[in-house]
Amino acid sequence: MKPTILIIEDEREIAQLVQNMLETEGFTCQWCRDGADALRVVQVIQPDLIVLDLMLPGLDGLEICTRIRQQSLAKDPYILMLTAKAEELDRIVGLSTGADDYLSKPFSPRELVARVRALLRRSLRHEQAPSLTHRTLHFTVDSDRHTAQRHLPDHDPETLDLTALEFKLLQTFISHPSRAWSRAQLIDNLWGDDFFGDDRVVDTQVARLRKKIEPNPAQPIFIKTVQGIGYKFEDTAQLPS
């Protein structure tokens, strides 16, 4: 089946340009020009990828991105954010709301297509991952079923609601407990040669994962910061009931 791409862009000429480029490359596209309509359409068509303009009337791209990540969807779509702003702060804010990549206007049609293909190849990598189950004291990650559970004292196992990237990150950490990972190593493991952008996206993904697995994300006990290097995962301490 052709991947489905939702384009959220209020400028008709840009939207038609993006749609024509992507349909020429074999993708199925749909266009929305405002955020409220886009949030409804996302639920209906369950896109594989969303091309999202940052500057929109009404709900802006950051708010739309945040709401999409909060929705319960059969697919966890990749989000490529388009913006006329190129400042570093804007990139960081965009990634922190759940965007997977960031492209500044004006952009090259070839680069847009390359980034879309790179994001969609990540899905194929996840689907082709080896069937493995990793267990630690408080977590079980089943790659075959693509499930992750947290085990707390005197509680039934809790299935974690993770995005594809969060799952891959937790899987990476749990499969190599106590290993210190640099940001560059995590980028290579999660995105490989398909990565474009700022390595601070790693910090964003770690922060999002901590919110879902740590008893207190402000004082993490599982995913620890290694000063001057990056991060490591440890699961050795007994938690109070």
DODO-323235 format. One record per residue (C-alpha): residue in one letter; x, y, z. Coordinates in pm, 1 decimal, padded with zeros to 6 digits. Example, Ala and Ser with C-alpha at 12.3 -4.5 7.8 and 13.67 -1.06 7.14 Angstrom:
! residues 2
atom residu:A; x:01230.0; y:-00450.0; z:00780.0
atom residu:S; x:01367.0; y:-00106.0; z:00714.0
***
This chain:
! residues 241
atom residu:M; x:00000.0; y:00000.0; z:00000.0
atom residu:K; x:00111.6; y:00355.1; z:-00071.8
atom residu:P; x:00205.7; y:00554.9; z:00239.6
atom residu:T; x:-00053.0; y:00821.0; z:00322.8
atom residu:I; x:00068.0; y:01174.8; z:00388.7
atom residu:L; x:-00140.0; y:01455.1; z:00537.5
atom residu:I; x:-00031.1; y:01808.3; z:00443.3
atom residu:I; x:-00136.6; y:02079.3; z:00689.7
atom residu:E; x:-00062.0; y:02411.8; z:00522.3
atom residu:D; x:-00274.3; y:02726.1; z:00485.9
atom residu:E; x:-00097.2; y:02861.7; z:00175.3
atom residu:R; x:-00261.0; y:02695.5; z:-00124.4
atom residu:E; x:00036.8; y:02734.3; z:-00359.5
atom residu:I; x:00280.8; y:02572.8; z:-00115.5
atom residu:A; x:00034.5; y:02295.5; z:-00031.0
atom residu:Q; x:-00021.9; y:02216.1; z:-00399.3
atom residu:L; x:00352.7; y:02220.3; z:-00466.4
atom residu:V; x:00417.5; y:01975.4; z:-00181.1
atom residu:Q; x:00124.5; y:01755.6; z:-00279.3
atom residu:N; x:00228.3; y:01740.0; z:-00645.5
atom residu:M; x:00587.0; y:01652.2; z:-00552.4
atom residu:L; x:00486.7; y:01375.1; z:-00316.2
atom residu:E; x:00217.7; y:01228.7; z:-00541.0
atom residu:T; x:00469.7; y:01222.4; z:-00826.1
atom residu:E; x:00689.6; y:01012.2; z:-00596.0
atom residu:G; x:00406.9; y:00764.9; z:-00543.9
atom residu:F; x:00257.2; y:00880.4; z:-00212.4
atom residu:T; x:-00112.7; y:00928.6; z:-00138.4
atom residu:C; x:-00174.8; y:01282.0; z:-00010.0
atom residu:Q; x:-00453.0; y:01480.4; z:00151.2
atom residu:W; x:-00449.4; y:01851.3; z:00229.7
atom residu:C; x:-00595.3; y:02049.4; z:00520.2
atom residu:R; x:-00558.5; y:02425.2; z:00554.6
atom residu:D; x:-00639.9; y:02468.8; z:00925.7
atom residu:G; x:-00565.6; y:02290.1; z:01250.0
atom residu:A; x:-00918.4; y:02210.9; z:01364.3
atom residu:D; x:-00997.0; y:02030.9; z:01039.3
atom residu:A; x:-00657.5; y:01856.8; z:01044.7
atom residu:L; x:-00715.1; y:01706.1; z:01390.4
atom residu:R; x:-01039.0; y:01551.9; z:01265.9
atom residu:V; x:-00882.2; y:01421.4; z:00944.2
atom residu:V; x:-00589.1; y:01263.6; z:01130.2
atom residu:Q; x:-00835.6; y:01042.6; z:01318.2
atom residu:V; x:-01014.2; y:00943.9; z:00996.1
atom residu:I; x:-00727.7; y:00865.2; z:00757.0
atom residu:Q; x:-00456.5; y:00761.3; z:01009.1
atom residu:P; x:-00166.0; y:00901.2; z:00800.1
atom residu:D; x:00181.3; y:00751.7; z:00798.1
atom residu:L; x:00339.1; y:01096.4; z:00792.7
atom residu:I; x:00227.8; y:01456.9; z:00840.9
atom residu:V; x:00384.5; y:01760.3; z:00673.6
atom residu:L; x:00291.9; y:02035.6; z:00917.6
atom residu:D; x:00334.2; y:02410.7; z:00871.9
atom residu:L; x:00434.5; y:02591.6; z:01190.0
atom residu:M; x:00256.5; y:02921.1; z:01116.1
atom residu:L; x:-00116.5; y:02851.0; z:01077.6
atom residu:P; x:-00425.8; y:03060.5; z:01156.2
atom residu:G; x:-00606.5; y:02959.8; z:01473.8
atom residu:L; x:-00422.5; y:02659.3; z:01611.7
atom residu:D; x:-00055.7; y:02689.1; z:01520.2
atom residu:G; x:00169.2; y:02399.9; z:01424.8
atom residu:L; x:00312.3; y:02354.9; z:01774.2
atom residu:E; x:-00034.2; y:02315.5; z:01927.6
atom residu:I; x:-00145.4; y:02079.8; z:01650.8
atom residu:C; x:00167.3; y:01869.3; z:01694.3
atom residu:T; x:00111.2; y:01846.1; z:02069.5
atom residu:R; x:-00253.9; y:01744.4; z:02026.5
atom residu:I; x:-00171.6; y:01481.3; z:01764.5
atom residu:R; x:00082.3; y:01324.6; z:02000.4
atom residu:Q; x:-00185.1; y:01314.6; z:02271.7
atom residu:Q; x:-00437.5; y:01135.2; z:02050.4
atom residu:S; x:-00484.0; y:00759.0; z:02056.5
atom residu:L; x:-00406.6; y:00655.9; z:01698.2
atom residu:A; x:-00362.6; y:00317.7; z:01532.6
atom residu:K; x:-00052.1; y:00463.3; z:01370.9
atom residu:D; x:00195.8; y:00698.0; z:01534.1
atom residu:P; x:00258.6; y:00928.3; z:01237.2
atom residu:Y; x:00592.9; y:01089.5; z:01172.6
atom residu:I; x:00571.3; y:01468.0; z:01171.3
atom residu:L; x:00784.8; y:01684.8; z:00943.9
atom residu:M; x:00745.7; y:02047.6; z:01045.9
atom residu:L; x:00776.4; y:02329.3; z:00791.2
atom residu:T; x:00850.8; y:02683.3; z:00899.5
atom residu:A; x:00974.5; y:03015.7; z:00774.8
atom residu:K; x:01161.4; y:03055.6; z:01103.1
atom residu:A; x:01513.1; y:02914.2; z:01111.9
atom residu:E; x:01629.7; y:03013.6; z:01459.3
atom residu:E; x:01768.8; y:02738.9; z:01681.4
atom residu:L; x:01509.9; y:02806.1; z:01952.9
atom residu:D; x:01225.5; y:02744.8; z:01709.1
atom residu:R; x:01378.1; y:02412.0; z:01605.4
atom residu:I; x:01414.2; y:02300.4; z:01966.3
atom residu:V; x:01058.4; y:02402.4; z:02054.4
atom residu:G; x:00922.9; y:02223.1; z:01748.6
atom residu:L; x:01106.2; y:01901.7; z:01833.1
atom residu:S; x:01001.2; y:01922.9; z:02197.5
atom residu:T; x:00632.7; y:01905.8; z:02098.4
atom residu:G; x:00687.8; y:01576.9; z:01918.8
atom residu:A; x:00801.5; y:01667.1; z:01566.2
atom residu:D; x:01044.2; y:01417.9; z:01413.6
atom residu:D; x:01215.7; y:01650.9; z:01168.9
atom residu:Y; x:01225.8; y:02017.4; z:01079.6
atom residu:L; x:01260.7; y:02188.0; z:00741.6
atom residu:S; x:01290.2; y:02564.8; z:00693.0
atom residu:K; x:01128.4; y:02755.8; z:00406.3
atom residu:P; x:01226.9; y:02807.9; z:00134.1
atom residu:F; x:01314.6; y:02441.6; z:00086.9
atom residu:S; x:01438.0; y:02230.1; z:-00199.8
atom residu:P; x:01177.3; y:01989.9; z:-00340.9
atom residu:R; x:01443.9; y:01720.1; z:-00349.4
atom residu:E; x:01527.1; y:01773.7; z:00016.7
atom residu:L; x:01161.1; y:01754.5; z:00118.3
atom residu:V; x:01115.7; y:01425.2; z:-00066.7
atom residu:A; x:01443.4; y:01291.3; z:00076.7
atom residu:R; x:01337.2; y:01372.6; z:00431.6
atom residu:V; x:00992.8; y:01218.3; z:00383.3
atom residu:R; x:01150.4; y:00900.0; z:00250.1
atom residu:A; x:01402.9; y:00895.4; z:00533.9
atom residu:L; x:01128.0; y:00922.2; z:00795.3
atom residu:L; x:00921.7; y:00646.3; z:00635.5
atom residu:R; x:01227.5; y:00417.8; z:00615.2
atom residu:R; x:01246.1; y:00436.2; z:00994.0
atom residu:S; x:00910.4; y:00255.8; z:01007.7
atom residu:L; x:01047.8; y:-00022.8; z:00789.4
atom residu:R; x:01349.1; y:-00059.1; z:01016.5
atom residu:H; x:01124.6; y:-00093.6; z:01320.4
atom residu:E; x:00909.8; y:-00355.0; z:01145.0
atom residu:Q; x:01218.5; y:-00556.4; z:01047.1
atom residu:A; x:01375.5; y:-00549.8; z:01393.8
atom residu:P; x:01468.5; y:-00892.4; z:01532.5
atom residu:S; x:01221.8; y:-01068.5; z:01761.1
atom residu:L; x:01369.1; y:-01023.9; z:02108.2
atom residu:T; x:01241.1; y:-00983.7; z:02459.6
atom residu:H; x:01448.3; y:-00788.4; z:02710.6
atom residu:R; x:01374.4; y:-00793.7; z:03084.3
atom residu:T; x:01508.6; y:-00595.6; z:03375.5
atom residu:L; x:01390.8; y:-00570.7; z:03733.6
atom residu:H; x:01103.1; y:-00335.6; z:03654.5
atom residu:F; x:01060.7; y:-00353.4; z:03274.5
atom residu:T; x:00986.1; y:-00597.7; z:02993.6
atom residu:V; x:01026.3; y:-00496.6; z:02630.1
atom residu:D; x:00892.7; y:-00738.3; z:02367.8
atom residu:S; x:01020.0; y:-00642.2; z:02023.4
atom residu:D; x:00808.4; y:-00901.9; z:01845.8
atom residu:R; x:00480.6; y:-00772.8; z:01989.1
atom residu:H; x:00612.1; y:-00416.7; z:02010.9
atom residu:T; x:00500.7; y:-00387.5; z:02373.4
atom residu:A; x:00668.1; y:-00246.2; z:02681.6
atom residu:Q; x:00557.9; y:-00307.1; z:03038.7
atom residu:R; x:00657.2; y:-00161.7; z:03372.7
atom residu:H; x:00642.4; y:-00379.1; z:03683.9
atom residu:L; x:00597.1; y:-00200.5; z:04015.3
atom residu:P; x:00567.6; y:-00359.2; z:04361.3
atom residu:D; x:00214.2; y:-00474.1; z:04450.5
atom residu:H; x:00076.8; y:-00365.8; z:04110.7
atom residu:D; x:-00027.1; y:-00551.8; z:03798.4
atom residu:P; x:00207.8; y:-00502.5; z:03500.9
atom residu:E; x:00145.9; y:-00165.2; z:03335.3
atom residu:T; x:00158.4; y:-00147.8; z:02956.6
atom residu:L; x:00340.2; y:00169.4; z:02856.0
atom residu:D; x:00192.5; y:00394.2; z:02586.6
atom residu:L; x:00504.4; y:00475.6; z:02385.4
atom residu:T; x:00557.9; y:00629.6; z:02044.9
atom residu:A; x:00770.7; y:00436.1; z:01796.3
atom residu:L; x:01078.4; y:00643.9; z:01881.6
atom residu:E; x:01021.6; y:00616.9; z:02256.1
atom residu:F; x:00986.8; y:00239.9; z:02224.0
atom residu:K; x:01306.0; y:00215.6; z:02019.8
atom residu:L; x:01490.8; y:00431.3; z:02272.9
atom residu:L; x:01374.9; y:00221.6; z:02569.5
atom residu:Q; x:01460.1; y:-00094.6; z:02377.8
atom residu:T; x:01808.9; y:00040.2; z:02311.9
atom residu:F; x:01866.3; y:00127.6; z:02676.8
atom residu:I; x:01728.8; y:-00198.8; z:02818.7
atom residu:S; x:01921.7; y:-00418.0; z:02575.8
atom residu:H; x:02248.8; y:-00265.1; z:02705.0
atom residu:P; x:02195.8; y:-00184.2; z:03075.6
atom residu:S; x:02459.4; y:00037.2; z:03237.7
atom residu:R; x:02614.4; y:00125.4; z:02902.0
atom residu:A; x:02685.5; y:00496.2; z:02858.4
atom residu:W; x:02549.6; y:00622.9; z:02527.2
atom residu:S; x:02658.6; y:00945.3; z:02362.1
atom residu:R; x:02399.6; y:01147.6; z:02171.2
atom residu:A; x:02577.1; y:01059.1; z:01846.2
atom residu:Q; x:02553.2; y:00686.2; z:01925.0
atom residu:L; x:02183.8; y:00712.1; z:02009.4
atom residu:I; x:02117.5; y:00906.5; z:01689.4
atom residu:D; x:02299.5; y:00640.6; z:01488.1
atom residu:N; x:02102.8; y:00362.6; z:01658.1
atom residu:L; x:01762.2; y:00529.1; z:01628.5
atom residu:W; x:01793.0; y:00706.0; z:01293.8
atom residu:G; x:02111.6; y:00589.2; z:01124.0
atom residu:D; x:02218.9; y:00772.8; z:00811.8
atom residu:D; x:01866.9; y:00910.4; z:00770.9
atom residu:F; x:01911.9; y:01167.3; z:01048.1
atom residu:F; x:01883.6; y:01535.9; z:00966.3
atom residu:G; x:01891.0; y:01812.2; z:01223.9
atom residu:D; x:02004.1; y:01896.2; z:01574.3
atom residu:D; x:02135.0; y:01630.9; z:01816.0
atom residu:R; x:01923.6; y:01794.4; z:02088.9
atom residu:V; x:01636.7; y:01584.0; z:01956.9
atom residu:V; x:01791.9; y:01308.1; z:02172.0
atom residu:D; x:01740.5; y:01516.9; z:02485.9
atom residu:T; x:01379.7; y:01574.0; z:02383.0
atom residu:Q; x:01312.9; y:01203.1; z:02332.1
atom residu:V; x:01481.0; y:01113.6; z:02662.6
atom residu:A; x:01270.6; y:01373.7; z:02845.6
atom residu:R; x:00951.3; y:01236.5; z:02691.1
atom residu:L; x:01045.9; y:00878.9; z:02780.6
atom residu:R; x:01132.8; y:00976.5; z:03138.0
atom residu:K; x:00784.1; y:01122.5; z:03182.8
atom residu:K; x:00638.5; y:00781.6; z:03100.2
atom residu:I; x:00866.9; y:00548.6; z:03296.5
atom residu:E; x:01015.4; y:00741.9; z:03587.8
atom residu:P; x:00832.7; y:00773.6; z:03924.4
atom residu:N; x:00969.5; y:01130.7; z:03934.3
atom residu:P; x:01099.2; y:01253.2; z:03595.9
atom residu:A; x:01274.8; y:01545.4; z:03766.8
atom residu:Q; x:01485.9; y:01296.8; z:03963.8
atom residu:P; x:01527.8; y:01000.3; z:03727.3
atom residu:I; x:01639.8; y:00667.9; z:03868.3
atom residu:F; x:01627.8; y:00460.7; z:03547.7
atom residu:I; x:01757.3; y:00685.0; z:03267.4
atom residu:K; x:02053.5; y:00868.4; z:03412.5
atom residu:T; x:02251.5; y:01155.0; z:03266.0
atom residu:V; x:02621.8; y:01082.8; z:03225.0
atom residu:Q; x:02798.1; y:01418.3; z:03240.3
atom residu:G; x:03010.1; y:01490.2; z:02935.5
atom residu:I; x:02885.7; y:01178.6; z:02754.1
atom residu:G; x:02510.7; y:01133.8; z:02731.2
atom residu:Y; x:02281.1; y:00882.6; z:02900.9
atom residu:K; x:02266.4; y:00532.5; z:03045.9
atom residu:F; x:01993.8; y:00302.8; z:03177.6
atom residu:E; x:02009.9; y:00130.2; z:03516.2
atom residu:D; x:01745.5; y:-00082.6; z:03688.6
atom residu:T; x:01896.8; y:-00223.2; z:04004.3
atom residu:A; x:01721.5; y:-00047.5; z:04294.4
atom residu:Q; x:01413.7; y:-00189.4; z:04463.8
atom residu:L; x:01130.8; y:00062.9; z:04453.5
atom residu:P; x:00906.9; y:00122.2; z:04756.0
atom residu:S; x:00557.8; y:-00024.4; z:04743.0
***
